[in-house]
């Protein structure tokens, strides 16, 4: 259990917020929630000089600044989604809370929550497993604002299209980035990820694969760039351009683990992998087939997905 003192100027009253932390090595994203201690209403430590405090427009931004200082991430309000809500969201199942801060706290406490929508008018909070980077699946609904989790370990990239920025999945404790501005052969794509401290995406366990496939399908922007993209699995290079062994497909993830064809069966395009003409040596997705998996030639130029582990430091 840890306690952090938060102080900011720019509110009508001084408030003390405490960060209660419950963390484990297996889940570094579970960083607790903010608690407003009513004992300290209209109080401030005697030795605090408010002239050195920071002006912010809400408790949420104040909490985000404090949380960023602790290097455990922050919530980013994406202005693209002002007055927007996913078309398939039923607001009757949303939760009433009195501020964006409490909505953020509920989302952060829920390990499956990667983003949330908050309505400043109705004071309703909608937590989301999915992360949105395009408005293709949105409907106009007044008052809603969209927030998603970011982290210092996966910083926002400036001068980069929003859909190419890192996206965090707190369940798999991983950041993903879909690179659409470069079309590269598989080996060059692997090197491009590595130069940034990433690797081509490893989509196991199944929950991790489901998040990425759903993310690509919901954010339809990705279907506009290429009919296919590649991820981090390949045949051992000494077997490239040879027939598949009698034991069956032999794709291996970038982490050294063999692809589990039984567990990942729902993600494969019919009849794949088939190593057509003995030249399909790497794993990818068919954007024109709802991002189902297929084995591709490694020499063709394609867009690709990088990933990096999400850490709290």
C-alpha positions, -999 to +999 in steps of 0.1 A: +000+000+000+014+034-010+002+069-004+009+099-026+001+135-017-015+154-046-017+192-045-027+215-073-040+251-077-069+261-099-098+244-079-124+263-059-114+244-028-082+227-018-086+189-018-063+161-007-063+130-030-045+098-020-034+072-045-040+038-030-018+013-047-022-025-050+004-038-074+020-070-084+048-079-108+024-098-130+001-068-134+020-036-133-009-017-148-031-022-117-020+010-100-050+016-078-074+046-077-076+081-063-094+087-030-106+121-019-100+124+018-129+146+033-108+151+064-087+176+046-114+198+030-101+234+027-068+224+042-032+226+029+001+217+046+015+248+064+049+246+045+033+245+010+039+276-011+009+278-035+028+302-058+048+272-071+017+250-078+004+243-112-028+256-128-050+228-143-086+228-154-098+197-135-090+172-107-086+146-135-057+165-151-042+172-116-043+134-109-029+127-143+001+149-137+007+134-103+004+099-117+028+107-146+053+118-120+050+084-104+057+069-139+026+047-138+008+061-168-019+087-173-053+092-190-053+111-223-084+129-235-087+124-272-103+155-287-112+136-319-141+119-301-158+150-286-196+143-285-190+108-298-200+074-285-196+039-301-227+030-320-230-003-302-228+011-267-260+009-246-258+039-222-284+023-200-257+000-187-233+029-179-225+040-143-233+073-127-203+090-112-198+126-101-166+134-120-142+123-147-118+115-119-140+089-104-147+074-138-109+072-144-105+055-110-131+029-118-115+022-151-081+019-136-093-004-109-107-027-136-078-046-152-099-051-184-106-014-189-084+003-214-104+034-220-136+052-210-163+077-221-175+103-197-205+126-201-201+160-184-238+167-186-253+134-174-223+124-153-223+089-168-193+067-171-189+040-198-158+018-194-144+001-225-121-029-231-115-016-266-094+014-277-106+037-304-084+056-329-110+064-356-146+076-356-158+050-381-180+032-356-192+063-337-225+081-333-230+118-324-241+120-288-238+153-270-216+157-239-194+126-242-156+128-239-132+099-246-102+090-224-076+063-229-047+050-209-012+060-219+022+052-203+057+066-202+070+032-213+049+036-245+050+073-251+028+092-275+045+098-308+043+134-321+041+142-358+026+107-363-009+098-375-031+090-345-038+055-357+000+048-357+004+057-320+009+031-293-023+015-280-022-002-246-039-035-237-038-038-200-049-074-200-018-086-219+003-058-204+015-048-239+016-018-261+009-022-298+016+000-328+003-005-363+028+009-387+010+020-419+035+046-432+061+020-441+057-010-465+085-034-458+094-071-464+091-091-432+128-091-423+130-053-427+098-048-407+113-069-380+144-046-380+122-015-380+104-026-349+137-035-332+152-001-338+125+014-316+130-011-289+099-031-301+094-065-318+069-077-343+037-085-325+034-119-308-003-127-307-006-154-280-021-160-256-056-159-272-068-129-252-040-109-267-049-120-302-085-112-297-078-076-286-056-069-316-080-085-341-110-067-326-090-034-325-082-037-362-118-046-372-135-019-351-111+008-362-118+005-399-091+030-408-067+001-411-085-015-440-076+016-461-039+011-462-033-025-474-050-058-480-026-075-456-002-069-428+025-090-410+031-099-374+058-117-354+059-153-365+079-171-391+092-205-401+128-211-390+149-195-417+168-226-426+135-241-436+124-212-458+113-222-493+110-259-484+079-281-480+061-282-447+073-311-425+050-342-421+043-330-385+025-300-399+030-262-399+061-250-381+057-212-375+075-198-345+067-166-326+094-139-321+096-150-284+107-185-295+074-202-288+058-223-315+024-211-327-004-230-310-026-239-339-053-254-317-057-224-295-055-199-324-078-219-347-106-192-347-082-166-361-070-185-392-084-181-427-099-213-441-072-238-451-043-218-437-014-220-432-007-239-464+028-227-474+017-222-510+044-228-535+068-234-506+073-197-502+049-187-475+073-184-446+058-157-424+026-150-405+002-121-414-034-110-415-058-105-444-073-070-439-099-077-466-110-109-446-116-093-412-079-097-403-080-135-403-045-151-403-026-164-433+009-174-442+026-150-467+058-146-487+084-129-466+097-109-496+065-088-503+062-053-489+035-050-463+025-029-433+031-044-399+024-044-361+051-038-335+047-044-298+066-037-265+060-048-229+042-023-208+061-015-176+055+009-147+090+023-147 
